[in-house]
Amino acid sequence: MPNAAFKAAAYSLNHTPELALWYGNTPFVERETHPDSEFLKELPKFEQNYDEATRYAPNLTYIGAMEIEDFEKRQQPWYKNLEPEAQRYGKYGEIMPEDETLAFMDICDVFDLIWLEKGFAAAVKEKVAKHPLMRDDILARLEAGHELSEIEHETANEGALPLYFEGKVVGCARRGHEVDPNLTAYELMVNICNKASAVLSLLHLIKNAGLTPNDIDFVVECSEEAAGDMNQRGGGNFAKAIAEIAGCMNASGCDVRGFCAGPVNATLAAASMVAAGTRKNVAVVAGGAIPKLYMNARDHVKKQLPALENCIGSFAALVVPDDGEHPVIRLDAVGKHTVGAGASPQTVTSVLTYEPLQKVGLTFADVDKFSPELHNPEITLPAGAGDVPTANFKMIAALAVMKKAIEKADMVKFTKEHGMTGFVHTQGHIPSGVPFIGHAIDAINAGKMTRAMIIGKGSLFLGRLTNLADGASFLIEKPQPKKEEAAVSKDEIRELILESLGELAATLKK
C-alpha cells in the first residue's frame, strides 16, 4: 500500500502571561462575574516568568532543547528544579516572549484589528528584526503604531480590548463588527493569536526541513478555533491565512477540526493526499488557544503552586512522499473510533491501539513508544485531573494483558518502556499525541527506534451536538529502502529483441 513519510517537525511556545491573566477563560469569566475576587488578586503572584519558562524542563523538551530521555531523569518538581541556563531556541522551535508575540499578532493582522502603541511598536520592531527567521517581507507588515490616546479611545468607546506588556497598555485588539458576536474584539484577538502562533511554527518547520516557503504545496490546519461571521460561524480558512503570512505562495490549504483528535485526523488527511500523488509537500499546522491559558489556575493558586499555563503551544509537521529515507506513516494501520464503538476507556483504547496493530500482524510489544495525550502532570495533578499520560499507558498495558501480549507481572515494566512522561501544555489539541512526532523522527533516523504509535483522543463535543467521544491513531515506523530495478544495457535489449524475433520466425515456419 502506498504510504507517506515525515520529513520534519516544529514546535513552539509563546510565553504570554498578560494575555493569560486578562483573556484566559478562567480569569476572564471570573473578572466578568467576580471582579474583586481573591483569586484575581493572587494570580499574578504565581506567574511563571519568561526566564523561568525558558529553564523549565517540560518546555525545553517540547521545543527540542532537551531529549525525552534526559527530561525523564530530571528531578521533580520541575518548577523548583529549573535548568541552570535559559534556552529560547531548541532544534524544533522556540519559546517567544510576550512583546514579540504581540508584534507577531500585528504582523498577522490584515484588517487593521491589532493596534500597537508607537513607542512599543518601535522598540519591539528592533527585537523581531533580529529574529533568525525574520524576512524583510514579514517585518514590513509590522505597523508604525498609534498614539496611546487613540488606543484608549478605542478601548473606552469602540469595543476594543487592551493589550498589556509588563502591566502597561501597549495596544488593543479591535472589533470587526458592531453587532456580530463572532466578530467581537475577543473572538478576533483569539483567532489572530492562533494564526500568529501557527505561523511561527510553520516558519520553523520550513527551516527544519531545508525548504523554501514556495516548496510547500498544501497546508492543513487543525487547531480548536473557528473563524467566521453570523452567516457562517466556522467556515473560515486558517490554513491559507497562515500560509499567506509565511510566504507559501504556491500553497493552498484547508482546515480540519476534531478537538483533540483533530491533529491526527489532519495528519492522516495530509498523508493520504501525498500517498495518492495529489500533493507533494503538505504541512500540518496548528496554533494555540488563548482561552485555555490559566485554565486550571484556580486550583494552582489555591494550592500555592506556580500557575504554569501561560504559554500558547503550536506545532507543524511536514508530510512528504515515501522515498525510503524518512520515517513512514503507515496508512494500512490506522485506528479510528467509530460511532458504534462506545465510549468506555477500554473500548477507546482497543480501537485505537489493538485493532490497527492486529490488522497488520503486529502486537503491543512491536511498538517502541505509544504517544497518547502528553499533558504535563505538574499542571493536571493539582487540578484533580491526574497524571493523564500515565493513566493512558496503564490502560494500554492492561489491554495488552487482556490480549495476552504481555504477562500481568510485566505491566509496570511495559508502561515504563513503552510510555513516557508528559511534557506538554494544556492547549487541548496540542498535547494529543503529535508532540512526540519530532522526537520519533529523530529516534528512528538515529536507529534508536523502529516504530511509534501516535494517538489522538477527542473529548466530548462541547458544541452541544453529541455526547460521542472521538479518536484516531497511526503508526510511524522505520523506512524500508526502495529496491532499485536492475539496469538493462542496450546489448541486452538487442539480444532480447533478436531472441523474440527468432521465436516468432520459428512459429511462422510451423
C-alpha positions in Angstrom: 0.0 0.0 0.0 1.4 3.5 -0.8 2.5 5.4 2.2 3.7 8.9 3.1 6.5 10.0 5.4 7.5 12.6 7.9 10.4 14.8 6.8 10.5 17.3 9.7 8.5 18.8 12.6 8.4 22.0 14.6 7.1 23.0 18.0 7.0 26.5 19.6 5.6 28.2 22.7 4.6 31.8 23.1 5.0 32.9 26.7 2.0 35.2 27.2 1.3 35.8 31.0 -0.6 39.1 30.3 -2.8 37.5 27.7 -3.4 34.6 30.1 -4.2 36.9 33.0 -6.7 39.1 31.1 -8.1 36.7 28.5 -7.6 33.1 29.6 -11.1 31.8 30.0 -10.9 31.1 33.8 -9.7 34.6 34.9 -11.8 36.2 32.1 -15.0 34.7 33.4 -14.0 35.4 36.9 -13.4 39.1 36.1 -16.8 39.3 34.5 -18.6 37.7 37.4 -16.5 38.5 40.5 -14.1 41.3 39.6 -12.9 41.7 43.2 -12.2 38.1 43.9 -9.2 37.0 45.8 -8.2 34.6 43.0 -7.7 37.5 40.6 -5.7 39.4 43.2 -3.5 36.4 43.9 -3.0 35.0 40.4 -0.2 37.4 39.3 1.9 36.4 42.3 2.1 32.8 40.9 3.1 33.7 37.4 6.0 31.7 35.8 8.1 34.5 34.3 10.0 34.3 31.0 13.3 33.3 32.5 11.7 30.5 34.4 9.7 29.4 31.3 12.9 29.1 29.3 14.6 27.0 32.1 11.6 24.7 32.7 12.3 21.2 31.6 8.9 20.3 30.1 9.0 23.4 27.9 12.6 22.7 26.8 11.6 19.1 25.9 8.7 20.4 23.8 10.9 22.7 21.6 13.6 20.1 21.3 16.2 21.7 23.6 16.1 18.6 25.7 15.8 14.9 24.8 12.9 13.0 26.4 15.4 10.5 28.0 17.2 13.4 29.7 13.9 15.1 30.7 12.8 11.9 32.5 15.9 11.9 34.6 15.3 15.5 35.8 14.4 15.9 39.5 10.8 16.8 40.2 9.1 19.1 40.8 10.5 20.6 37.7 9.3 24.1 38.6 11.6 24.0 41.6 14.5 22.4 39.8 15.0 24.7 36.8 17.8 24.2 34.3 20.8 26.3 35.1 20.7 28.1 31.7 17.8 29.6 29.9 17.3 28.4 26.3 14.9 30.3 24.0 15.6 28.0 21.0 15.6 24.3 20.5 16.1 22.1 17.4 12.3 22.2 16.7 11.4 25.7 17.6 11.4 28.3 20.3 9.8 30.0 23.4 8.9 33.5 22.2 8.4 36.3 24.8 5.2 38.2 25.0 6.3 41.5 23.4 7.4 39.7 20.3 4.2 37.7 20.3 2.2 40.9 20.2 4.3 42.0 17.3 3.7 38.7 15.5 -0.1 39.2 16.1 0.2 42.6 14.4 2.2 41.1 11.5 -0.5 38.5 11.0 -3.3 41.1 11.1 -4.6 42.0 7.6 -7.7 44.0 8.6 -6.2 46.6 11.0 -7.6 44.9 14.0 -4.4 45.0 16.2 -3.1 48.4 17.2 0.2 48.8 18.9 1.4 52.0 20.7 4.1 53.9 18.7 6.9 53.6 21.3 6.2 49.9 21.9 6.0 49.2 18.2 9.3 50.8 17.5 11.1 49.0 20.4 9.7 45.6 19.5 10.5 46.0 15.8 14.2 46.2 16.7 13.8 42.9 18.6 11.9 41.0 15.9 14.2 42.3 13.2 16.9 40.2 14.8 14.8 37.0 14.8 16.7 34.3 12.9 13.6 33.5 10.8 12.6 37.1 10.1 12.4 38.2 6.4 12.0 41.7 5.1 8.6 41.0 3.6 7.3 39.8 7.0 8.9 42.6 9.0 7.3 45.2 6.6 3.9 44.1 7.9 4.6 45.4 11.4 2.8 48.8 11.8 4.5 52.0 12.9 1.9 52.2 15.7 -0.7 54.6 17.1 -0.8 57.2 19.8 -1.8 55.9 23.2 -4.8 58.3 23.2 -6.2 56.6 20.1 -5.8 53.2 21.7 -7.5 54.5 24.9 -10.4 55.9 22.8 -10.9 52.5 21.1 -11.0 50.6 24.4 -13.3 53.1 26.1 -15.8 53.7 23.3 -15.4 51.2 20.4 -15.4 47.8 22.0 -11.7 47.2 21.7 -9.8 45.2 24.3 -6.5 46.5 25.7 -3.2 44.6 25.2 -0.7 44.6 28.0 3.0 44.1 28.4 4.7 44.2 31.8 1.5 45.7 33.3 1.2 48.6 30.8 -1.3 49.0 28.0 0.8 48.8 24.8 -2.0 48.3 22.2 -5.5 47.0 21.6 -7.5 44.4 19.7 -10.4 46.0 17.8 -13.8 44.5 16.9 -14.7 43.7 13.3 -18.4 44.5 13.5 -20.8 46.4 15.7 -23.3 43.6 16.4 -21.9 40.3 15.1 -21.0 38.2 18.1 -18.5 36.3 16.0 -16.5 39.4 15.2 -16.1 40.8 18.7 -12.7 42.0 19.7 -12.3 38.9 21.9 -13.1 36.5 19.1 -10.8 38.2 16.6 -8.0 38.5 19.1 -8.2 34.8 19.8 -8.2 33.9 16.1 -5.3 36.2 15.3 -3.2 34.8 18.1 -4.0 31.3 17.0 -2.8 32.3 13.5 0.3 34.0 14.7 1.5 31.1 16.8 0.9 28.7 13.9 2.9 31.0 11.5 5.8 30.8 14.0 5.9 27.0 13.9 5.4 26.9 10.2 8.4 29.1 9.7 10.5 26.9 11.9 9.2 23.8 10.0 10.3 25.2 6.6 13.8 25.9 8.1 14.0 22.5 9.8 13.0 20.7 6.5 15.6 22.7 4.5 12.9 24.0 2.2 11.8 27.4 1.0 8.2 28.7 1.6 7.4 28.1 -2.1 8.1 24.4 -1.7 5.0 23.9 0.4 2.1 22.6 -1.8 -0.7 22.4 0.8 -1.4 23.4 4.4 -3.8 21.5 6.7 -4.7 23.5 9.8 -6.1 21.6 12.8 -6.5 23.9 15.8 -9.6 24.2 18.0 -10.6 27.7 16.9 -13.2 28.7 14.3 -13.3 31.8 12.1 -16.4 33.2 10.5 -19.3 35.6 11.0 -23.0 35.5 11.5 -23.6 33.9 8.1 -21.1 31.0 8.5 -19.6 30.9 12.0 -16.9 28.4 11.4 -16.3 28.4 7.7 -13.0 30.4 7.7 -9.7 29.1 6.4 -6.9 29.4 8.9 -4.6 27.3 6.7 -4.4 29.7 3.8 -4.2 32.7 6.2 -1.2 31.1 7.9 0.4 30.1 4.5 0.0 33.7 3.3 2.0 35.3 6.1 4.7 32.6 5.9 5.1 33.3 2.2 3.9 30.0 0.9 2.8 31.4 -2.4 2.4 28.0 -4.1 0.3 26.5 -1.4 -3.4 26.0 -1.0 -5.0 24.7 2.2 -8.0 23.8 4.3 -8.9 23.3 8.0 -9.7 20.0 9.8 -11.5 20.1 13.1 -11.9 17.3 15.7 -10.9 18.7 19.1 -8.1 16.6 20.5 -8.4 14.1 17.6 -8.0 16.9 15.0 -4.2 16.8 14.6 -4.1 13.0 14.0 -7.0 13.2 11.5 -5.3 16.2 9.8 -2.1 14.2 9.5 -4.0 11.2 8.0 -5.6 13.6 5.5 -2.2 15.0 4.6 -0.6 11.6 4.3 -3.5 10.3 2.1 -3.1 13.2 -0.3 0.6 12.6 -0.5 0.4 8.8 -0.9 -2.2 9.3 -3.7 0.1 11.7 -5.5 -2.3 14.6 -5.2 0.2 16.7 -3.2 3.9 16.6 -2.6 4.9 18.7 0.5 2.0 19.1 2.9 2.4 21.0 6.1 0.1 20.0 9.0 -0.1 23.0 11.4 -2.0 24.2 14.5 -1.8 27.3 16.6 -2.8 27.6 20.2 -5.7 28.8 22.2 -5.8 31.9 24.4 -9.0 30.7 26.3 -7.1 27.7 27.6 -4.4 29.8 29.3 -4.7 29.6 33.0 -7.5 27.1 32.6 -6.6 25.3 35.8 -5.0 28.4 37.6 -7.7 28.5 40.3 -6.5 25.2 41.7 -2.8 26.2 41.3 -3.3 29.4 43.3 -5.4 27.6 45.9 -2.6 25.2 46.5 0.1 27.9 46.4 1.7 26.4 43.2 3.0 28.2 40.1 0.3 28.9 37.5 2.1 27.3 34.6 -0.5 27.6 31.9 0.7 30.9 30.4 2.3 29.5 27.2 0.5 29.2 23.9 1.5 25.9 22.1 1.8 25.3 18.4 3.2 22.7 16.1 3.8 21.9 12.5 4.8 18.7 10.7 5.9 18.1 7.0 4.4 15.1 5.2 6.2 14.0 2.0 6.2 11.0 -0.3 7.7 7.8 1.0 11.2 7.7 -0.6 12.7 5.0 1.6 14.7 7.6 3.6 12.2 9.2 6.0 10.0 7.7 8.8 6.9 6.2 7.2 3.3 6.9 8.1 1.6 3.6 7.8 -1.8 4.1 6.2 -2.7 0.4 6.5 -2.5 0.6 10.3 -4.9 3.4 11.2 -7.1 3.3 14.3 -10.5 5.0 14.4 -13.2 5.5 17.0 -16.4 4.6 15.2 -19.9 5.9 16.1 -20.9 2.4 17.3 -17.7 1.7 19.3 -19.0 3.1 22.6 -17.3 5.4 25.0 -15.7 3.2 27.6 -12.0 3.8 28.1 -11.2 0.2 27.4 -13.1 0.3 24.1 -11.5 3.5 23.0 -8.0 2.1 23.8 -8.8 -1.1 21.9 -9.9 0.5 18.7 -7.0 3.0 18.7 -4.2 0.5 19.6 -5.0 -3.2 19.4 -7.2 -3.2 16.3 -4.8 -1.3 13.9 -1.9 -3.4 15.2 -3.8 -6.7 14.7 -4.7 -5.6 11.2 -1.1 -5.6 10.1 0.1 -8.5 12.1 1.8 -6.6 14.9 1.4 -6.7 18.7 1.9 -4.2 21.5 5.5 -5.2 22.1 6.3 -4.3 18.4 5.6 -0.6 19.2 8.6 1.1 20.9 6.6 4.1 22.1 3.0 4.9 22.4 2.1 8.6 22.3 -1.4 9.5 23.5 -2.3 12.7 25.5 1.0 14.0 26.8 -0.2 16.6 29.3 2.3 17.9 31.8 1.3 16.3 35.2 2.5 19.4 37.1 -0.4 21.2 35.5 -3.1 18.5 35.7 -2.4 16.8 39.0 -3.1 19.9 41.2 -6.3 20.4 39.2 -7.6 16.9 40.1 -7.2 15.6 36.5 -4.5 13.1 37.5 -1.4 12.1 35.5 -3.1 11.8 32.1 -0.2 10.1 30.2 0.4 7.6 32.9 -3.3 6.7 33.1 -3.3 6.1 29.3 -0.2 3.9 29.4 -1.6 1.8 32.2 -4.8 1.4 30.1 -2.7 0.2 27.1 -0.7 -2.1 29.4 -3.9 -3.6 30.8 -5.3 -4.2 27.3 -2.0 -5.9 26.3 -2.5 -8.2 29.3 -6.1 -8.9 28.2 -5.0 -9.7 24.7 -2.2 -12.0 26.1 0.5 -9.9 24.5 2.3 -9.5 27.9 2.1 -11.0 31.3 0.3 -9.2 34.1 3.6 -9.1 36.1 5.2 -7.1 33.2 2.6 -4.2 33.3 4.8 -1.8 35.2 7.8 -2.6 33.0 5.8 -2.3 29.8 4.4 1.1 30.9 7.9 2.4 31.7 9.5 1.1 28.5 6.7 1.9 26.0 5.4 5.1 27.6 6.8 8.5 28.5 6.4 11.3 31.0 4.1 14.1 30.0 5.7 17.5 29.0 3.0 19.4 27.1 0.9 22.4 27.9 -2.9 22.0 28.3 -3.8 23.5 25.0 -6.5 21.0 24.1 -5.5 19.6 20.8 -1.7 20.3 21.1 -0.9 17.5 23.7 -2.8 14.8 21.9 -0.1 12.6 20.5 1.6 14.9 18.0 4.3 16.4 20.3 6.2 13.2 20.1 6.4 13.2 16.2 9.6 15.3 16.2 11.3 13.1 18.8 10.1 10.0 17.0 11.6 11.2 13.7 14.9 11.8 15.3 14.9 8.5 17.1 14.0 6.5 14.0 16.6 8.3 11.9 19.2 7.6 14.5 18.4 3.9 14.6 17.2 4.1 18.2 13.6 3.2 17.4 11.7 1.2 14.9 8.1 2.1 15.5 5.9 4.5 17.4 2.1 5.0 17.6 0.5 8.5 17.6 -2.9 8.5 19.3 -5.3 11.4 19.2 -8.3 11.1 21.6 -11.1 13.5 21.3 -13.0 14.7 24.3 -16.8 15.2 24.4 -18.1 17.6 21.8 -18.6 20.8 23.7 -20.7 22.3 20.9 -23.7 20.6 22.3 -24.2 18.4 19.2 -23.4 15.0 20.6 -22.1 13.1 23.6 -19.8 10.8 21.5 -16.1 10.7 22.1 -13.6 10.6 19.2 -10.2 9.3 18.3 -7.7 8.3 15.7 -4.2 6.8 15.5 -1.5 5.8 13.1 2.0 4.2 13.1 5.3 5.8 12.3 8.0 3.4 11.5 11.5 2.9 10.1 11.6 3.4 6.3 12.3 0.5 4.0 14.9 1.3 1.4 13.4 1.3 -2.1 14.5 -1.6 -4.3 16.3 -0.4 -7.3 15.4 -2.1 -10.5 18.5 -3.6 -12.3 19.5 -1.6 -15.2 19.3 -3.2 -18.7 22.1 -2.5 -21.2 21.5 -1.7 -24.9 23.2 -5.0 -25.8 20.9 -7.0 -23.6 17.8 -5.2 -25.1 19.1 -6.1 -28.6 19.6 -9.7 -27.6 16.1 -9.9 -26.2 14.6 -8.4 -29.4 16.6 -10.8 -31.6 15.5 -13.8 -29.4 11.9 -12.7 -29.7 12.1 -12.4 -33.4 13.7 -15.8 -33.7 10.9 -17.3 -31.7 8.4 -15.6 -33.9 10.1 -16.8 -37.1 10.1 -20.4 -35.8 6.4 -20.2 -35.0 5.6 -18.9 -38.5 7.5 -21.8 -40.2 5.4 -24.2 -38.3 
